[in-house]
Amino acid sequence: MPQHDYSDQDRNDDIRALHGMGYAQELQRTLSRFSNFAISFSIICILSGGINSLAQATSGSGGIGIGIGWLVGCFVSLVFAVAMSQISSAYPTAGGLYHWGSILGNRGTGWVTAWLNLLGLITVLGAINVGTWTFFMGAFGPKLGIENTLLTQTIFLIIITGGQALINHMGIRLTARLTDFSGWLIFFGSILIAVVCLIAADSWDLGRLFSFRNYSGEAGGNVWPAVSNGWVFALGLLLPIYTITGYDASAHTSEETFKAAHSVPRAMVMSVVWSALFGYLFLASFVLMIPDMDQAAAQGWNVFFWAFDQQVSAGVKEFVYLVVFVAQLLCGLATVTSASRMIFAFARDGGLPGSKSLSKVSPTYRTPVAAIWTAATLAVLFVWGSSLVSVAGTSAYTIVVSCTVIFLFISFTVPIVLGLLAWGTPKWDKMGPWDLGRPVFTVFAVLSVISMVLIFVIGIQPPNDWALYITVGFFLLTAVVWFGFERRRFQGPPIGDVISRRQAEIEKAEQAVGEKGRRH
């Protein structure tokens, strides 16, 4: 997948930047700017989270949950993406957040950031694929005569997650082709749903997008417990906040991207912008198509299929479902890529059990094979385990998904705050080519902290109030592990004098990878 404007000088600049941080060019640098964008755009996948979590808005505050709530939630995600883009341009490495947390802070903050981000990525992969299963059952399950049981769900997840891992195993070129296709498919699918909905709508009552009604409790199919008007709107923000995440994938694939210091920050920001715009397009059109908002809210999690059954012909409906299903499968594919690069980067510095194996790169495929299959396996185990448990009548799966959002955004916030403190000091005295300037970065960093507080408060509300205890428990366990074991053992990424000692090792490693690749 050559890029015509990627010169030998550009390649040398990318490798020199990587060497300057103490790492060899072991992964294959193949991703164009669009491909790097498509990785994040595919993980965000508005056709996945935007549909599978739709009831959080429609069964919450009704039309305004989309008309206004979607835009508010997307702005929250944009705040984080803009702040992280500045850092990603200065430090374009795989497992970006881990390195940012280490370089701008210390090895302790880097270690905590890595675990938070890794936990979020693994559980998000599980959440995406179980969402795909739920969509598959709603769209095709009855016609195929498939029963929705734990066994059939587990078999489905093993098959699709295994397929996603296998494609990643076979090389970044194949993965990039599919995620490039996924990017265009999401654009097409969003326009398709918008057109279908607008044609099928009885009328275009734009006022519905700004109409509020409290559907919490039985009126909304018990998606949310009965809460006040203000809270029901706030809870609906979890729809866009959960959907518009995963843009850190562009940073995780930095070592495989052409002109990473230029391409990665742009891809992070634009993946959020385009997801917000096209998500609004098809979700607003969907709200306009709903024949009766009160009846729609009462459907709870089944609202998408109910509305299409009411308004759309069978043939058109099946085609829409097929497009959405394929997009959701490719969403999981891109998430495996992101999670595996995080595992690889953290293991490369000895941060995980079995780090030596997890950091190996296949000389044939130039991919971190063990990291890929580990990410896939952990995601399936997460879903299987959470499906066996319920807490106070609430699915443990939904609670852990709430925790996932909290963990991911905390992992975003830590390096952003450290960057704000380190700006202009020896820790961060050289900006990348994507330079917002100190005033702009400061504004977005402060907004990130405020947004993190908002996300945390929303994320621990009923029915997910157990998320508070799980989050606090995780941090207590993290403190015990760090101060009891890792503080003395874990050295973190190469910094200072260590980098100079790694240069000879880097050259030797790159030569070895090249020779093995030629032999295979």
C-alpha positions, 0 to 999 in steps of 0.5 A: 500500500505505497503512498506516492508522497512518502519519500525515503527522507520521510521514512528516515524521519519516522525511524529516527523519531522512533530510534530517538525514543529507544525503539526499533522499527520492528512493526511494518510501516504501511498505514497511510494517513487515511488508513490511520484515520480509518482505524480510529473511525472504525473503532468508533463505528457509529453504526455499532455503538450508535445503534446498540446503545441507542435506547440510552437516549430514546428511553431517557429524555426522548428526541432531545437525547439525540437532537442536543445530547448527541452533540454535547457528548461528542464535544466531550470526546472531541475535547480529549481528542484535541488535547491528546493530538498535541502529545501524539505529534511529539511522541508517535509510538505504539501504545501511545498513552503509556509512553506519554504517561511515562515521559511526561510524568514518571514510570509509575504514572506510565504504568497506571496509564497503561493498565487503565488503557489496556483494561479499557481496550480489552473490555471495549473489544468484548462490549463491541463484539457482544453488541454485534451478537445482540444486533445479529440476533435482533436482525437475523436470529429469528429467521435463522432459528437461533436461540439466544443462549449463553452457549450460542453467544459464546460460540458466536463470540469465539468465531468472530473474535477469532476471525478478527485476530486471524486477520490481524495475525496475517499482517497490517496490510490486510487489516488496513485494506479492511479498515479502509473499506470499513471507513467508507462503509460507515460513511455509506451506511450512515447516509443509507440509514438517513435516506431510508429513515427520511423516506419512510417517515410519516412527517419531518417534525424537526421539533421532535429533536428538541422535545424533552420528556422523562422516560425513565422507569417503566415508560422507557422500558426500564432502561434507566431507573426513575430519575429526575429530569436533569439526570435522565438527560445526563445519563443519555450522554453515555450514548455518544460518550461510549460511542465516540471513543477508540480514537486513541487507536491512531496513536497505538498504530503510530509505528505503522503509519507514514509521517506519524507525527503529522498523520496521527494527530489529524486522524484522532481529531477528524475521526471524532469530527466525522463520527459526530457529523455522520452519527447525527445525520442518521440518528436524527433521521431515525428519530424523525422516522419514529411513528410515536415517541412514547411507544418507541421509548417503551421498547427499550433496547429493541427500539431500532428494530421496532421502528424499522419493523413499523416503517420500512419494507422487508427488503430494504430493512434486510439490506440496512441490517446487513450493512450495519452487521458488516460494519460492526464486525470490522469495528471489532477487527480494528479494536483487536489491532488497537488492543494488541499494539497496546499489549505489545508496547507495554510488554516491550518494556516488561510491563506485563506477565509473559512480556518476552513472548507478548513483545515478539514480532512475527518475522513473516507477518511483522505483527505482534502475534502473541499480543493479538491472540491474547487480546482476543482471548481476554475479550471473550473471557470477559464477556463469558464471565460477565454473562454469568454474573448479575449484581442486584438485578443488574447485568454485570456486563452493563456495569463493567461497560460503565467501568470501561468508559471510566477507565478509558477516559481516566487513561486519557486524562492522566497524560493530558494533565501531565502534559499540561504540567510538563509543557516547557520543562525538560520533560516536554520542551520540543513540540511536534509538527501538530502544535496547538500552542500553549493557550489552546492546549491549556483550555482543552486540558482543563476541559478534559479534567472537567469532562472526566469528572462529568463522565465519572459522576454519570458512570456511577449512577444507578443502575451502574452504581456498583461501578463506583466500588469496582473502580475504587477497588481497582485503584486500591488493587493497583496501589498494592501491586505497584508499591508491593511489587512493580515499583522496584521491578518495572523500569518503564520506557527507555529514557535519557542514557538508556536510549543511547545504549539501545541504539546498537540493539535497535540496529541489530534487531532491525537487521535480524527482522529483515533477514528472517523476513527474507528467509520466509 
